[in-house]
Amino acid sequence: MKSILLALLTALAVFAAPGPAQPAPKIAKDPHVGYLYPAGGQRGAAFRMYVGGQYLRGINQVLVSGEGVRGQVLHHYRPLGNLDAPQRREIIKRLRETWEMRVKELPEAERKEVSRAAALQLFPGKPAKGQEEQAVEMPDHPLLNNIPEMNLWQLAHTARELREYRKRQRNAQLGELVEVELVIDADAAPGLREFRIGRRTSLSNPLFFQVGTLPETREQEPNTPGGKLNLPEQPVLTLPAALNGQIMPGDVDRFRFQGRQGQQLVAAVSARRLIPYLADAVPGWFQAVVAVYDHAGKELAYADDYRFHPDPVLFYKLPEDGIYTLEIRDAIYRGREDFVYRVDLGELPYITRMFPLGGQCGQETTADIDGYNLPVTKLALETGAAEPGFYQTRLVTDRFISNELAYAADTPPEFFEPETEGNSAILVTLPCTMNGVLAVPGEVDVFTFEGRAGEEVMTEVVARRLGSPLDGLVRLTDSVGTVLAWNDDAKDKLFEILTHHADAVLTATLPGDGHYQVHLLDAQQKGGADYTYRLYLGPPRPDFALISVPSTLNVRTGETASLTVHAVRKGGFRGDIEVVLDGAPPGFVLKDAIIPADQATVEITLTAPKRPRPKPEAVVLAGRAIIGDKLITRRVLPAEDMMQAFLPRHLVPMEKMYVSVSGPGRARPGAKKGGAAGKKPQNSSPGSATP
């Protein structure tokens, strides 16, 4: 019966088919970068690094934002699969032979310390005897390259990795490797860059890469405490240094360094700063913790964060001359290839307080600074020629650079909150920006102003977005103390990287003529010299900002690619916003890109030129809107849409948007011939994302 039914169905299928079946078009997979190691380098250095990710075959381009950094792709490595028995025997044989050679090279006293049991533990089994040697094809992987040149630590690490990697949960999105030769010019500007790789047809997503000024060193595994291999002590580092490493499951990395009595040590960790969000890990990033130990193994200092930043910064004054150890690990001993870190370690300048946090546009501003290892107490802020907005600065000394600080520039008149007894009110005239400090826990700063019935007023705290620990809360009261409105936390889509949106924003319509008061306090009743703030008081200021995702587009000639543009409406602005090309080579077309009134997001399409481009092009978008009687233009901020811990999504700002335009070939996901712009995006599920 089954055979009759099968024959009938086959016949029906033949008669129903209009012609030969057409194969589905192959979808080209864009390269995806999951991590960089090391994720930074020193100015003036040339070195090799690895880029881990997926769909990396054929990669031949390196693109780093800014000036002074260039790279060359050397080799692509496929994921290391299971080894067959001959391969495993051959690898163990080579490791054992090299191990024995390295042990013989040790001084006799150290040779005795390296136990024979360690060799048996690392290279189990007995060497095969009496068998003909057969050629064995070794896997192509950096872990197994240059075994004859490996030192004892590298041999031990390779042996352990071969034993452990089969037990680990594999992640295809991190499985491939590309080896890159990177060169950083001696005059390259220090700080964060965006790192992408690509091929003729497509460019990868960006990851952050640091250009540093300190001598670089990489961890040498095994360096986890409690090992029984009796390997010689690893070399002692001379500070300052930038430490690079990766944390694997259960891993603890240790670095020995020479310290001196009275040395003010700073250990600034970059981990979440490098990879802001992990899609498949809770809390959604590598939560690093760092500690310092003395020569006897006693813990002297510990840090697991810095204020509201997950990346820790440790400050400690060394009590005596000697050898110390810095330890870094994940808070709950997780780990994976993308748990990458950098630690700037040494007697380095670090600013913990700056006041004021900005200044008035067109006026020169000098801020007071405090912190560790600072040769000066003043820092000039470039507000004289600045447009309203947020900016970055740092202290540059003859030898080092400090941590980066944020400051703001704005147009209203600026004033400093005077010291008053108790919570005495300060009379102000609107509009204005007040610069102040909640110097003691529980302090409340009160500002009073004259208002009229029907007048709309706005108060905005700018503190957490500029690095202040203040958790601002504002209350608006009338002359008898009745609370008319209050606000604690207001989320700012431009700062989704923050783990706590703690700046308050309040808008209210005054019910009558009279005196009103604005009360500013810390919501957690905390305070201190570093609880600095800027407070805008005045009428609402209609404005907008725009964010577009993704920051990398890959498209064929003449086809279109989709972008999502998010509108951040400020001060009650509700009007239409037109998105236009503000900087792009000829041939790119953006049509009918309008964000309708009251709408927060829109999907638009960018059509590529009809001829391919030899390299990715930077494309700049801008938004235009009529506010009052003026045409206001704002640059669109590129960003990446990243998933945190399986569900929440965040927009992470980038410096530039790049578009790769290639010739005809395989279909691209989401690419179309032509296509309508200005469509409202459909609701999307979280789907799967890559950390």
Secondary structure, DSSP 8 states (H G I E B T S, - for coil): -HHHHHHHHHHHHHHH--SS------B----EEEEEESSEEETT-EEEEEEEEES-TT--EEEESSSSEEEEEEEEE-------HHHHHHHHHHHHHHHHHHHHHS-HHHHHHS-HHHHHHHS-S----S-----------GGGTTGGG--HHHHHHHHHHHHHGGGS---GGG-EEEEEEEEE-TT---EEEEEEEE-SS-B---EEEEEESS-EEE--S---TT--S-------B-SSEEEEEE--TT-EEEEEEEE-TT-EEEEEEESTTTS---TTSSSSS--EEEEEE-TT--EEEEES-BTTBSS-EEEEE--SSEEEEEEEEETTS---TT-EEEEEEES--EEEEEESSEEETTS-EEEEEEEES-S-SEEEE--TT--SEEEEE--B-SS-B---EEEEEESS-EEE----STT-EEE--SSEEEEEE--STT-EEEEEEEE-TT-EEEEEEESGGGT----EEEEEE-TT--EEEEES----GGGTT-SS----EEEEE--SSEEEEEEEEETTS---TT-EEEEEEES---EEEEEEE-SEEEEETTEEEEEEEEEEEETT--S-EEEEEEE--TT-EE-S-EE-TT--EEEEEEE--SS--SS-EE-EEEEEEEETTEEEEEEEEEEEEEE-TTS-EEEEE-S--EEEEE-S-SB-TT-EES---SB------------
